[in-house]
């Protein structure tokens, strides 16, 4: 499912117009992004939690030449599914 399909589905389930559903989804995405940028986790009980994890620096290899290269440390967003979501997908 892509973003357009998600907007259509949310609009149909909630009775909102597609424009209002798109505004809601965009606001949700922006809010989660801003929270993660500021170092806060976002927990949606039963659904899951978004958090920022630190990935350590490591050494990799250029797949074309096989030559070693250094991969810098980075902060990466991650999502951990909640129990209700895990049970629903089983």
PyMOL commands that set and color helices and strands:
alter all, ss='L'
color gray80, all
select helices_A, chain A and resi 3-14+18-37+83-89
alter helices_A, ss='H'
color red, helices_A
select strands_A, chain A and resi 42-44+48-55+58-61+68-71+74-81
alter strands_A, ss='S'
color yellow, strands_A
deselect
rebuild
show_as cartoon
